[in-house]
């Protein structure tokens, strides 16, 4: 389980007692990869699913493929990935050790 700086719902760093909060960050990394557009990360310009662009498409298969590719490229083992009718995601993926 990766440990990293944690962010709140507004994507602001969590701070406690004047210091950054560090904790388990798998879900947070998944969220950031889903929302990131290609080019958002200077160090990894090809990272990101760009979920917004899949909202207008009818086939969830492309979306699922993009999610799986990005998660695997980031070092995760994707055990299951489901996209429901309303584009709600059910993802079981964790980082390989």
N, C-alpha and C positions, 0 to 999 in steps of 0.2 A: 504494500500500500504506500503510494507516494505521499510525502509530506511537503507542503508548500504554504506560502502565504495565503490566507483565506480572504475572500471578498464577500461583501454583503449583497443583498438583492439589487442594489443600485450599482453594482460593480465597483464599489469603493472598498479600499483595503479595510479589513476589520482591525480595530485598535483597542487594546485593553491595557490599562495601567500605563499608558504612554508608549506601548510597544506593539509591533505587528503581531497578530495572532497567527500561529502556525498550527496546521492540523491536516488530517487526511483529506486529500484533494482530488480523488479520482472523478467524482461527480462534477466538480468544478471544472476540471480539465475537459471533460466531455462537453459540458455546456459551452465553454469557450470555443472548442473546435466546431461545434454545431453552428454557432453564431458568426464565427470569423469568415470573412471573405478572403479569397486569395490575395496576398499582398499585405494583409493587416499586420503580419508579424515580420519585422525586418530580418530577423535571424533565420526565419523559415518561410520565405515568401510563397511557397506552394501549399502551405498548410491552411486548412479551413474548408468546411462543407458549404458555407453560404446558404443556409437553410431557407432564407427569404426567397431565393429564386425558385425554390421547389414548390412554393405555395400556389403558384399559378399553373403548375403542370398537373396533368391528370394521372400519370402513372407513378405510383410510389416506388416502383422497382429501381428507377434511376437514383432516387433519393436514398434508398436503402444501400445501394451499391456505393454511393459517395460516402455515406456514413461509415460503412464497413472499411472502405479503403483508407480513410483518414484515421480511424481508430487503430487499425493494424499498423499503419505507418508511424503512429505515435507510440507503438509498443504495447498495444492492448490485445488481449485475446477476447474476441467477440463470440460469446456463447450463444446468445439469441438476440434477435433484432426484429421487432414487429412495428409496423406502421398501421395504425388504426384508421378508420374512415375519416375521422376529423383531423388527421395528420398528427395525432398524439403518438408519442414514441414510447415504446417499452424496450429498454435496452439492458442486457446483462453483459457487461464487459468489464474486465479488470486488467490491470497492468501485469505483464509477465514478470517474474522475478529474475 
